[in-house]
């Protein structure tokens, strides 16, 4: 059984080898002109990969003595001198004693001509181009040639071929018709001996030449739509014609605006949008090239017609499918519009669908991933528009690029109300499903992070059960179908201290302030005591005199009916009264004491040191008031004389600093010369006696 299987396998392998090598048409020999060598080529064998050499044999058909050439390449060159014209030759190729392929040829029949020369093309019409060429050099003057022509639109991969039956033998030109207007075409030509069926003996293709057909009248209508910009502003949009529709260069567009049946404006513009008047209800757009124009495209802008009933958008087989339910009223067509919401200023894209369609498939790449699109569906009627009905859609969702920025609205000891704004649309990259709130005690290694998911519809939340006088770090993230996004900015929140803590702080502040003021008070007393001790040494004696209070003196004078004339305060001439003048002992020693007032005499006798002599250092801050009260008591004890005194003035201790002493006056030379005048005659004589 096993032996039988082995034999079958060997037979199948031998058959496959024979089939692979027995290809008589694989060997090909040719020459370029009558004096050139013969080139022979064949397909390489798998055995040649093992460094096996090819053996090429050739001989005259009736000869038994072949010639051979050994080579490692699948080609050889036979010199022209080894071959004779008009004779038939046989050739074959062997490898490892196995025949690969064989061929019979006559050297006159294996001539491969040169390609046609000087191939050119010229447009004759918007659909016709003429192609011309020249014949190749002829080996045999009696030989005839046939030609093949190929053409294609520029940019296409594959060539179209003109049938050989349409091109006459020995032709040198051809007019290609039924081409598209204003389209560039490429051409190439080759030739072969008339009747030659072996394509390998045809010439190579000529160099490629090109030409463009002329312009023609544009066909079709423009695809016109609009875009609302708010505040009643409408932008009219249209798509440029496809190349096969334009059939030339569109050099301008004509836009006509109508309000009812009256045309209010006509504008010529290059392309491809224009702002309309607020009162425009109907608009037409026409495209022009050098030959003619399209039919006017019309759009009624009145939006008072029934819209579609529903709209759904979903992904299926890498395409975005937009479907809707048609209204009961018959429509002309549906318009599906999509707008990039991240770039609202960018013009919308749209596509019109026939009235029988209720779904459209947008190919992959029309809607970019991670970008929100506003997908709308309009109904278009003869007398207006309906809709739009729209939805927001992401072709593919990702994670948000940031989280919400949290702020504090209200805060207490154990709670805090947080606010946040919606994430900018350009950073969402999907529909926000929910927010995640994180909070953590700051600077506590053992603190655990707390997490809470919050509905995407909320924009505030109150955190409860917080600890008083504690700092928290708070941040948020947003999640979409693509996953959780990047955290937003971190907020540091300090809760308020508890009431017990506040009272403790208040008590501490009060106690501290009381201690501070006590220290200041006792320190001040000690400071004043020290100042009083040092004042006799630091402050002049006249600065420490006690000054009577003028208010008290004035009151005493009024109560005792003492006028200012008694004290010599008013310089009126007193009445001349004969009185007996008595000179006290004190006046004899002090020439400045000239007052005869009983009150002053009493004051001088009772408390001379208080009024006329320098006092002791001040011991009391209210000494001036006590001095005034003391004087008041003296005035009440001594009856007031009704006789007006002579010119008399009070001299207090404070004033003595500014009055010269007795010795200064006596020793003054000017005063000595006039001593009789200011002392008086009697006093002067008395002073002379005393001297």
C-alpha positions as CSV (number, residue, x, y, z in Angstrom):
1,X,0.0,0.0,0.0
2,X,2.8,2.4,0.9
3,X,4.7,1.5,-2.2
4,X,1.7,2.3,-4.4
5,X,1.3,5.7,-2.8
6,X,4.9,6.5,-3.4
7,X,4.6,5.6,-7.1
8,X,1.5,7.8,-7.5
9,X,3.2,10.8,-5.9
10,X,6.3,10.4,-8.2
11,X,4.0,10.3,-11.3
12,X,2.2,13.5,-10.2
13,X,5.5,15.3,-9.5
14,X,6.9,14.3,-12.9
15,X,3.7,15.6,-14.6
16,X,3.9,18.9,-12.8
17,X,7.6,19.3,-13.8
18,X,6.9,18.5,-17.4
19,X,3.9,20.9,-17.4
20,X,6.0,23.7,-15.9
21,X,8.9,23.3,-18.4
22,X,7.1,22.3,-21.6
23,X,6.2,25.8,-22.9
24,X,7.3,26.2,-26.4
25,X,6.0,29.8,-26.6
26,X,8.2,30.9,-23.7
27,X,11.4,31.2,-25.8
28,X,11.5,34.4,-27.9
29,X,14.1,35.5,-30.4
30,X,14.1,38.9,-32.3
31,X,16.4,41.5,-33.9
32,X,16.0,45.2,-34.4
33,X,17.3,45.6,-38.0
34,X,18.9,43.5,-40.8
35,X,22.4,43.9,-39.5
36,X,21.8,43.5,-35.8
37,X,22.4,40.4,-33.7
38,X,19.6,38.1,-32.6
39,X,18.4,38.4,-29.0
40,X,16.8,35.3,-27.4
41,X,15.1,35.3,-24.0
42,X,13.2,32.9,-21.8
43,X,11.6,32.7,-18.4
44,X,14.0,31.7,-15.6
45,X,13.6,28.2,-14.0
46,X,13.4,27.3,-10.3
47,X,16.5,25.1,-10.8
48,X,18.6,28.1,-11.6
49,X,18.2,29.2,-8.0
50,X,20.6,26.3,-7.2
51,X,23.3,27.8,-9.4
52,X,22.4,25.5,-12.3
53,X,23.5,26.8,-15.7
54,X,21.3,27.1,-18.8
55,X,22.5,25.6,-22.1
56,X,21.1,27.3,-25.2
57,X,21.2,25.2,-28.4
58,X,20.5,26.3,-32.0
59,X,21.0,24.7,-35.4
60,X,19.7,24.9,-38.9
61,X,16.5,23.0,-39.2
62,X,17.9,20.2,-41.4
63,X,21.3,20.0,-39.6
64,X,22.2,17.5,-37.0
65,X,25.0,19.5,-35.5
66,X,23.7,22.0,-32.9
67,X,25.7,24.9,-31.5
68,X,25.3,25.7,-27.8
69,X,26.0,28.5,-25.3
70,X,26.2,28.0,-21.5
71,X,25.0,30.8,-19.4
72,X,23.7,31.6,-15.9
73,X,21.3,34.3,-17.3
74,X,17.9,33.6,-19.0
75,X,19.1,35.3,-22.3
76,X,21.7,35.0,-25.0
77,X,22.8,37.1,-28.0
78,X,23.6,35.3,-31.3
79,X,26.0,37.2,-33.6
80,X,24.6,38.0,-37.0
81,X,27.5,36.3,-38.8
82,X,26.5,32.9,-37.4
83,X,23.1,33.1,-39.0
84,X,22.0,33.2,-42.7
85,X,19.1,35.1,-44.2
86,X,16.2,33.0,-45.6
87,X,17.1,29.9,-43.6
88,X,15.0,28.3,-40.9
89,X,16.6,27.7,-37.5
90,X,15.6,25.6,-34.4
91,X,16.5,26.6,-30.9
92,X,15.9,25.2,-27.4
93,X,17.0,25.6,-23.8
94,X,18.1,22.8,-21.4
95,X,18.9,22.8,-17.7
96,X,20.3,19.7,-16.0
97,X,19.6,17.8,-19.2
98,X,15.9,18.8,-19.2
99,X,14.4,20.8,-22.1
100,X,12.7,23.9,-20.9
101,X,11.4,25.5,-24.1
102,X,12.0,25.5,-27.9
103,X,11.4,27.7,-30.9
104,X,11.8,27.7,-34.8
105,X,12.4,31.0,-36.6
106,X,13.7,32.7,-39.8
107,X,15.8,35.7,-39.2
108,X,13.9,37.7,-41.7
109,X,10.7,37.2,-39.8
110,X,11.9,38.0,-36.3
111,X,12.6,41.7,-37.0
112,X,11.1,43.9,-34.2
113,X,10.5,47.4,-35.7
114,X,11.3,50.7,-33.9
115,X,8.4,52.6,-32.3
116,X,6.6,55.3,-34.4
117,X,8.3,58.6,-34.2
118,X,7.1,62.2,-33.7
119,X,3.8,61.3,-32.1
120,X,1.7,64.5,-31.4
121,X,-1.9,65.4,-30.4
122,X,-4.0,68.5,-31.0
123,X,-7.6,69.3,-29.9
124,X,-10.1,69.8,-32.7
125,X,-13.2,70.4,-30.7
126,X,-14.5,70.1,-27.1
127,X,-14.8,66.3,-27.7
128,X,-12.3,65.6,-30.5
129,X,-8.5,65.3,-30.5
130,X,-6.3,64.5,-33.6
131,X,-3.2,62.3,-33.1
132,X,-0.4,62.1,-35.7
133,X,2.8,60.0,-36.0
134,X,5.6,58.9,-38.4
135,X,6.4,55.4,-39.6
136,X,9.5,53.7,-38.2
137,X,12.6,53.0,-40.4
138,X,11.7,50.2,-42.9
139,X,13.9,47.1,-43.1
140,X,12.1,45.7,-46.1
141,X,10.7,48.4,-48.4
142,X,7.9,46.1,-49.4
143,X,6.8,45.5,-45.8
144,X,3.5,47.2,-44.6
145,X,2.8,48.2,-41.0
146,X,-0.2,48.3,-38.9
147,X,-0.7,50.5,-35.8
148,X,-2.2,50.4,-32.3
149,X,-3.4,53.5,-30.4
150,X,-4.0,53.7,-26.6
151,X,-5.4,56.7,-24.6
152,X,-6.5,57.6,-21.1
153,X,-7.4,60.6,-19.0
154,X,-4.5,62.1,-17.2
155,X,-4.1,60.7,-13.7
156,X,-5.8,57.3,-14.5
157,X,-3.9,54.1,-14.2
158,X,-5.3,52.0,-17.1
159,X,-5.2,52.6,-20.8
160,X,-8.1,52.4,-23.3
161,X,-7.2,50.9,-26.7
162,X,-8.6,51.8,-30.1
163,X,-9.5,48.8,-32.2
164,X,-7.0,47.9,-35.0
165,X,-9.9,47.7,-37.4
166,X,-10.5,51.4,-36.9
167,X,-7.0,52.4,-37.9
168,X,-6.1,51.8,-41.5
169,X,-2.9,50.0,-42.5
170,X,-0.1,52.5,-43.2
171,X,-2.1,55.3,-41.5
172,X,-0.2,58.2,-40.0
173,X,-3.0,59.9,-38.0
174,X,-6.2,59.3,-36.2
175,X,-9.1,61.5,-34.8
176,X,-10.3,60.3,-31.4
177,X,-13.9,61.3,-30.8
178,X,-16.5,61.2,-27.9
179,X,-14.1,62.7,-25.4
180,X,-15.1,64.8,-22.4
181,X,-14.8,68.6,-22.8
182,X,-12.0,70.5,-21.1
183,X,-10.2,67.2,-20.2
184,X,-6.6,66.3,-20.6
185,X,-5.8,63.0,-22.3
186,X,-2.6,61.0,-22.8
187,X,-1.7,59.0,-26.0
188,X,0.8,56.4,-27.2
189,X,1.3,54.5,-30.4
190,X,3.1,51.3,-31.5
191,X,3.4,49.3,-34.8
192,X,4.0,45.8,-36.2
193,X,4.5,44.1,-39.6
194,X,1.2,43.6,-41.3
195,X,-0.2,40.2,-40.4
196,X,2.1,39.7,-37.4
197,X,0.2,37.9,-34.7
198,X,3.1,37.6,-32.2
199,X,2.8,40.7,-30.1
200,X,6.4,40.3,-29.0
201,X,7.4,41.2,-32.5
202,X,5.5,44.5,-32.4
203,X,7.5,47.6,-31.6
204,X,7.7,49.1,-28.1
205,X,5.2,51.9,-27.3
206,X,6.1,55.4,-28.3
207,X,6.7,58.2,-25.8
208,X,3.5,59.5,-24.2
209,X,2.0,62.7,-25.5
210,X,-1.0,64.7,-24.2
211,X,-3.6,67.2,-25.2
212,X,-6.7,68.8,-23.7
213,X,-10.1,69.2,-25.2
214,X,-11.7,72.6,-25.6
215,X,-14.2,74.1,-23.2
216,X,-17.9,73.5,-23.6
217,X,-21.1,74.9,-22.1
218,X,-21.3,73.9,-18.4
219,X,-24.0,71.4,-17.5
220,X,-26.2,70.8,-14.5
221,X,-27.0,73.2,-11.6
222,X,-25.1,74.4,-8.6
223,X,-25.7,72.8,-5.3
224,X,-26.9,75.8,-3.2
225,X,-27.5,76.0,0.6
226,X,-27.4,78.5,3.4
227,X,-26.1,79.1,6.9
228,X,-27.7,81.2,9.6
229,X,-25.3,83.4,11.6
230,X,-27.8,84.9,14.1
231,X,-29.5,88.3,14.3
232,X,-31.2,87.5,11.0
233,X,-27.9,87.2,9.1
234,X,-27.9,84.6,6.3
235,X,-24.9,83.3,4.4
236,X,-25.6,81.7,1.0
237,X,-23.3,78.8,0.2
238,X,-22.8,76.7,-3.0
239,X,-20.4,74.0,-4.0
240,X,-18.2,74.5,-7.1
241,X,-19.2,72.3,-10.1
242,X,-17.4,69.1,-10.6
243,X,-14.9,69.1,-13.4
244,X,-17.0,67.1,-15.7
245,X,-19.9,69.5,-15.1
246,X,-17.9,72.7,-15.4
247,X,-16.5,71.7,-18.8
248,X,-14.2,74.6,-18.5
249,X,-13.0,77.3,-16.1
250,X,-15.8,78.9,-14.1
251,X,-14.9,82.6,-14.0
252,X,-17.9,84.1,-12.2
253,X,-21.2,83.4,-10.5
254,X,-24.3,85.5,-10.7
255,X,-26.5,85.7,-7.5
256,X,-30.1,87.1,-7.8
257,X,-32.1,87.9,-4.6
258,X,-35.9,88.1,-4.6
259,X,-38.4,89.5,-2.2
260,X,-41.6,87.9,-3.3
261,X,-41.8,88.5,-7.0
262,X,-39.5,91.5,-7.0
263,X,-35.7,91.1,-7.6
264,X,-34.0,93.3,-5.1
265,X,-30.3,92.6,-5.9
266,X,-28.0,90.9,-8.4
267,X,-24.3,90.3,-7.6
268,X,-21.4,88.8,-9.6
269,X,-18.9,87.0,-7.5
270,X,-16.0,84.7,-8.0
271,X,-16.8,82.1,-5.4
272,X,-18.5,80.6,-3.3
273,X,-20.5,82.4,-0.5
274,X,-22.3,85.7,-0.1
275,X,-24.3,87.5,2.6
276,X,-27.9,88.0,1.8
277,X,-30.3,90.9,2.5
278,X,-32.6,90.4,5.5
279,X,-35.7,90.6,3.3
280,X,-34.5,87.9,0.8
281,X,-37.0,85.1,0.4
282,X,-35.8,83.5,-2.8
283,X,-32.3,83.3,-4.3
284,X,-30.9,82.0,-7.6
285,X,-27.3,81.3,-8.5
286,X,-25.8,80.7,-12.1
287,X,-22.2,79.7,-13.0
288,X,-20.5,81.0,-16.2
289,X,-17.4,80.0,-18.2
290,X,-16.0,81.3,-21.5
291,X,-18.6,79.4,-23.5
292,X,-21.9,79.6,-21.6
293,X,-23.7,79.2,-18.2
294,X,-25.5,76.6,-16.1
295,X,-29.2,76.6,-15.4
296,X,-30.1,78.9,-12.4
297,X,-30.1,77.0,-9.1
298,X,-33.0,78.1,-7.0
299,X,-33.5,78.1,-3.2
300,X,-36.6,79.2,-1.2
301,X,-35.5,80.4,2.2
302,X,-38.9,80.7,3.9
303,X,-38.9,78.2,6.8
304,X,-42.6,77.5,7.4
305,X,-43.0,73.9,6.2
306,X,-43.4,70.6,8.1
307,X,-40.0,69.2,9.3
308,X,-39.0,65.5,9.6
309,X,-40.5,63.6,12.6
310,X,-37.3,62.2,14.1
311,X,-33.6,61.8,13.6
312,X,-31.1,59.1,14.6
313,X,-27.3,58.9,14.1
314,X,-25.2,55.7,14.7
315,X,-22.1,54.0,13.5
316,X,-22.2,50.9,11.4
317,X,-19.5,49.3,9.4
318,X,-17.1,52.3,9.8
319,X,-19.8,54.6,8.4
320,X,-22.0,57.2,10.0
321,X,-25.7,56.5,9.2
322,X,-28.1,59.4,9.6
323,X,-31.8,58.3,9.4
324,X,-35.1,60.2,9.8
325,X,-38.9,59.8,9.4
326,X,-40.4,61.7,6.5
327,X,-43.4,64.0,7.2
328,X,-46.8,63.3,5.7
329,X,-46.5,66.1,3.2
330,X,-44.7,65.3,-0.1
331,X,-41.2,66.8,-0.2
332,X,-38.8,67.6,-3.1
333,X,-35.7,66.4,-1.2
334,X,-34.0,66.1,2.2
335,X,-30.9,68.1,3.1
336,X,-28.5,66.6,5.7
337,X,-26.2,69.2,7.2
338,X,-23.3,68.7,9.7
339,X,-21.4,71.5,11.4
340,X,-18.1,71.4,13.4
341,X,-19.2,72.9,16.7
342,X,-15.5,73.6,17.7
343,X,-15.3,75.8,14.6
344,X,-18.7,77.6,14.4
345,X,-17.4,80.2,11.9
346,X,-16.4,77.4,9.4
347,X,-19.0,76.9,6.7
348,X,-21.3,73.9,7.2
349,X,-21.2,70.8,5.0
350,X,-24.4,69.3,3.5
351,X,-25.7,66.7,1.2
352,X,-29.0,66.5,-0.6
353,X,-31.0,63.3,-0.8
354,X,-34.0,62.3,-3.0
355,X,-37.5,62.3,-1.4
356,X,-37.6,58.5,-1.4
357,X,-34.6,58.2,0.8
358,X,-34.9,58.3,4.6
359,X,-31.3,57.5,5.4
360,X,-27.8,58.5,4.4
361,X,-24.4,56.9,5.0
362,X,-21.5,59.3,5.4
363,X,-18.3,57.5,4.5
364,X,-15.5,57.1,7.0
365,X,-13.5,60.4,7.5
366,X,-16.3,62.8,6.7
367,X,-16.9,63.2,10.4
368,X,-13.6,63.5,12.3
369,X,-13.2,61.6,15.6
370,X,-13.2,63.5,19.0
371,X,-15.0,66.4,17.4
372,X,-18.7,67.3,18.2
373,X,-20.9,67.8,15.2
374,X,-24.3,69.3,15.0
375,X,-26.2,67.0,12.5
376,X,-29.4,68.5,11.1
377,X,-32.0,67.4,8.7
378,X,-34.2,69.8,6.6
379,X,-37.1,69.1,4.4
380,X,-37.2,71.1,1.1
381,X,-40.4,71.9,-0.6
382,X,-41.3,73.9,-3.7
383,X,-42.4,76.9,-1.6
384,X,-40.1,76.7,1.4
385,X,-38.1,74.7,3.9
386,X,-39.0,72.7,7.0
387,X,-36.8,72.1,10.1
388,X,-34.2,71.8,11.1
389,X,-34.3,68.8,13.4
390,X,-30.8,68.2,14.8
391,X,-28.7,66.2,17.3
392,X,-25.1,66.3,18.6
393,X,-22.9,63.5,17.5
394,X,-19.3,62.2,18.0
395,X,-17.9,59.8,15.4
396,X,-15.5,58.6,18.1
397,X,-15.3,59.6,21.7
398,X,-12.1,60.1,23.7
399,X,-11.3,61.2,27.3
400,X,-11.8,64.8,28.3
401,X,-8.6,66.9,28.2
402,X,-9.4,68.5,31.6
403,X,-11.7,68.4,34.5
404,X,-14.0,71.2,35.9
405,X,-12.5,74.1,37.8
406,X,-14.0,74.0,41.3
407,X,-14.7,77.1,43.4
408,X,-16.3,77.6,46.8
409,X,-19.7,79.2,47.2
410,X,-20.2,78.7,50.9
411,X,-18.2,77.2,53.7
412,X,-18.8,76.3,57.4
413,X,-17.2,74.3,60.1
414,X,-18.2,70.9,58.7
415,X,-19.5,71.5,55.2
416,X,-18.7,73.4,52.0
417,X,-20.8,74.1,48.9
418,X,-18.8,73.8,45.7
419,X,-19.5,75.2,42.3
420,X,-18.0,74.4,38.8
421,X,-18.7,75.4,35.3
422,X,-19.1,73.1,32.3
423,X,-15.9,72.0,30.5
424,X,-15.4,73.9,27.2
425,X,-16.8,72.0,24.3
426,X,-13.5,71.8,22.5
427,X,-11.9,69.9,25.5
428,X,-14.7,67.3,26.1
429,X,-14.0,64.9,23.3
430,X,-17.2,63.1,24.0
431,X,-20.5,63.3,25.9
432,X,-19.9,63.9,29.6
433,X,-21.6,61.0,31.5
434,X,-20.7,62.0,35.1
435,X,-18.2,63.9,37.1
436,X,-15.9,62.5,39.8
437,X,-15.2,64.6,42.9
438,X,-12.0,63.9,44.9
439,X,-11.1,65.4,48.3
440,X,-8.2,64.7,50.6
441,X,-6.8,66.2,53.8
442,X,-3.7,68.1,53.2
443,X,-0.4,67.2,54.8
444,X,-1.6,64.0,56.4
445,X,0.1,60.9,55.3
446,X,-2.5,58.5,56.7
447,X,-5.4,60.5,55.1
448,X,-7.5,58.5,52.6
449,X,-8.6,59.9,49.3
450,X,-12.4,60.1,49.0
451,X,-14.2,59.7,45.7
452,X,-17.8,60.6,44.7
453,X,-19.5,60.3,41.3
454,X,-21.9,63.2,40.5
455,X,-24.4,63.6,37.7
456,X,-23.3,65.6,34.7
457,X,-26.5,67.7,35.0
458,X,-25.3,69.2,38.3
459,X,-23.0,72.2,38.6
460,X,-22.9,72.4,42.4
461,X,-22.6,70.1,45.3
462,X,-22.4,70.3,49.1
463,X,-19.7,68.3,50.9
464,X,-20.8,67.2,54.4
465,X,-19.0,65.7,57.5
466,X,-15.9,67.7,57.1
467,X,-13.6,68.4,60.0
468,X,-13.4,71.9,61.5
469,X,-10.3,74.0,61.0
470,X,-8.9,71.5,58.4
471,X,-7.4,72.1,55.0
472,X,-8.6,69.9,52.1
473,X,-7.4,69.5,48.6
474,X,-10.3,69.1,46.1
475,X,-10.4,68.4,42.4
476,X,-12.7,66.9,39.8
477,X,-12.6,64.8,36.6
478,X,-15.1,64.1,33.8
479,X,-15.8,60.8,32.2
480,X,-17.1,59.9,28.7
481,X,-17.6,56.6,26.9
482,X,-13.9,56.9,26.1
483,X,-13.0,56.8,29.8
484,X,-12.1,59.2,32.7
485,X,-10.3,62.4,31.7
486,X,-7.4,64.4,33.0
487,X,-8.0,66.0,36.5
488,X,-8.9,69.7,36.7
489,X,-7.2,72.3,38.8
490,X,-6.8,71.6,42.5
491,X,-8.6,73.7,45.1
492,X,-7.4,74.2,48.6
493,X,-10.3,74.6,51.1
494,X,-10.0,75.6,54.8
495,X,-13.0,74.8,57.0
496,X,-13.9,77.2,59.8
497,X,-13.0,76.5,63.4
498,X,-15.6,75.2,65.9
499,X,-17.3,77.5,68.4
500,X,-15.4,76.1,71.3
501,X,-12.2,76.8,69.6
502,X,-13.4,80.3,68.8
503,X,-14.2,81.0,72.5
504,X,-10.9,79.7,73.5
505,X,-9.2,82.1,71.1
506,X,-11.4,85.0,72.4
507,X,-10.5,84.3,76.0
508,X,-6.8,83.9,75.2
509,X,-6.9,87.3,73.4
510,X,-8.7,89.0,76.3
511,X,-6.3,87.7,78.9
512,X,-3.3,88.6,76.7
513,X,-4.6,92.2,76.3
514,X,-5.4,92.6,80.0
515,X,-1.9,91.4,81.0
516,X,-0.5,93.8,78.4
517,X,-2.4,96.9,79.8
518,X,-1.5,96.0,83.4
519,X,2.1,95.8,82.5
520,X,1.8,99.2,80.8
521,X,0.0,100.7,83.8
522,X,2.4,99.6,86.4
523,X,5.3,100.3,84.2
524,X,3.9,103.8,83.7
525,X,3.6,104.5,87.5
526,X,7.1,103.3,88.1
527,X,8.3,105.5,85.2
528,X,6.5,108.6,86.6
529,X,8.0,108.0,90.0
530,X,11.5,107.8,88.6
531,X,10.9,110.9,86.5
532,X,9.7,112.9,89.5
533,X,12.8,111.9,91.4
534,X,15.0,113.0,88.5
535,X,13.1,116.2,87.7
536,X,15.0,118.4,90.1
537,X,18.2,117.5,88.4
538,X,16.9,117.5,84.8
539,X,14.2,120.2,84.7
540,X,14.9,124.0,85.4
541,X,13.2,125.3,88.6
542,X,10.9,127.7,86.7
543,X,9.4,124.9,84.7
544,X,8.3,123.2,87.9
545,X,6.4,126.2,89.4
546,X,2.7,125.8,90.1
547,X,0.5,128.0,87.9
548,X,-2.9,129.1,89.3
549,X,-5.9,128.2,87.2
550,X,-7.2,131.4,85.5
551,X,-10.8,130.1,85.6
552,X,-10.8,129.6,89.3
553,X,-9.3,133.1,89.9
554,X,-11.9,134.6,87.6
555,X,-14.7,132.9,89.6
556,X,-13.3,134.1,92.9
557,X,-13.1,137.6,91.7
558,X,-16.7,137.6,90.5
559,X,-18.0,136.1,93.8
560,X,-16.2,138.7,95.9
561,X,-17.1,141.6,93.6
562,X,-13.5,142.2,93.0
563,X,-12.9,144.1,89.8
564,X,-9.9,143.9,87.6
565,X,-9.1,147.4,88.7
566,X,-8.3,146.1,92.2
567,X,-5.4,144.1,90.7
568,X,-4.3,146.9,88.5
569,X,-5.3,144.9,85.4
570,X,-6.9,148.1,83.9
571,X,-4.8,151.1,83.6
572,X,-7.3,153.8,84.6
573,X,-6.3,156.8,86.7
574,X,-7.4,155.9,90.3
575,X,-9.1,158.4,92.5
576,X,-6.7,160.3,94.7
577,X,-7.3,159.2,98.2
578,X,-5.3,160.3,101.2
579,X,-4.2,157.2,103.0
580,X,-1.5,156.5,105.5
581,X,1.2,154.6,103.9
582,X,2.7,151.7,105.8
583,X,5.8,150.0,104.6
584,X,6.0,146.4,105.7
585,X,9.3,145.0,106.5
586,X,9.1,142.7,103.5
587,X,8.7,145.7,101.2
588,X,11.7,147.4,102.6
589,X,13.7,144.4,101.5
590,X,11.9,143.9,98.2
591,X,11.4,147.1,96.2
592,X,9.1,145.3,93.7
593,X,6.4,144.7,96.3
594,X,4.3,147.9,96.1
595,X,0.8,146.7,96.6
596,X,-1.3,148.2,99.6
597,X,-4.1,145.7,99.2
598,X,-5.2,144.1,102.5
599,X,-5.8,140.9,100.6
600,X,-2.3,140.8,99.4
601,X,-0.9,141.8,102.8
602,X,-2.8,138.9,104.3
603,X,-1.7,136.5,101.6
604,X,1.9,137.7,101.9
605,X,2.0,137.3,105.7
606,X,0.3,134.0,105.7
607,X,1.8,132.2,102.8
608,X,4.6,134.3,101.3
609,X,6.4,131.3,100.0
610,X,3.4,130.1,98.0
611,X,3.0,133.4,96.1
612,X,6.3,135.2,95.9
613,X,9.0,132.7,96.5
614,X,10.0,129.7,94.4
615,X,8.1,126.6,95.4
616,X,9.3,123.2,96.1
617,X,9.4,120.5,93.4
618,X,5.9,119.5,92.1
619,X,4.5,116.6,94.0
620,X,1.0,116.5,92.5
621,X,-0.2,116.8,88.9
622,X,-3.2,119.0,90.1
623,X,-1.1,121.5,92.0
624,X,-2.3,124.4,90.0
625,X,-5.9,123.6,90.9
626,X,-4.9,123.3,94.6
627,X,-3.1,126.7,94.5
628,X,-6.2,128.3,93.1
629,X,-8.4,126.8,95.9
630,X,-5.9,128.0,98.5
631,X,-6.1,131.5,97.2
632,X,-9.9,131.2,97.3
633,X,-9.8,130.4,101.0
634,X,-7.5,133.3,101.7
635,X,-9.9,135.7,99.9
636,X,-12.8,134.4,102.0
637,X,-11.0,134.7,105.3
638,X,-9.9,138.3,104.7
639,X,-12.5,141.1,104.2
640,X,-12.3,142.9,101.0
641,X,-11.3,146.5,101.1
642,X,-13.6,148.9,99.2
643,X,-10.8,151.3,98.5
644,X,-9.4,150.9,95.1
645,X,-5.8,150.0,95.4
646,X,-3.0,151.6,93.6
647,X,-1.6,150.1,90.5
648,X,-0.8,146.6,91.7
649,X,-0.1,143.3,89.9
650,X,0.3,139.7,91.0
651,X,3.6,138.1,90.5
652,X,3.5,134.3,90.5
653,X,6.4,131.8,90.8
654,X,6.1,130.9,87.1
655,X,6.6,134.6,86.2
656,X,9.6,135.2,88.4
657,X,11.7,133.4,85.8
658,X,11.1,136.2,83.4
659,X,11.5,139.1,86.0
660,X,15.0,140.3,86.9
661,X,16.0,139.9,90.5
662,X,16.5,142.7,93.0
663,X,20.2,142.6,92.8
664,X,20.0,142.8,88.9
665,X,17.8,145.9,89.2
666,X,19.9,147.6,91.8
667,X,23.1,146.9,90.1
668,X,21.8,147.9,86.7
669,X,23.6,151.2,85.8
670,X,20.6,152.6,83.8
671,X,18.3,151.9,86.7
672,X,20.8,153.3,89.2
673,X,20.7,156.6,87.4
674,X,16.9,156.7,87.5
675,X,16.4,155.1,90.8
676,X,14.6,158.1,92.2
677,X,12.0,158.0,89.4
678,X,10.9,154.4,89.7
679,X,11.4,154.0,93.5
680,X,9.7,157.3,94.4
681,X,11.2,160.1,96.4
682,X,10.4,158.7,99.9
683,X,11.6,155.2,99.1
684,X,14.7,156.6,97.6
685,X,15.5,158.6,100.6
686,X,14.7,155.6,102.9
687,X,17.0,153.4,100.8
688,X,19.7,156.0,101.1
689,X,19.3,156.0,104.8
690,X,19.5,152.3,105.0
691,X,22.7,152.5,103.0
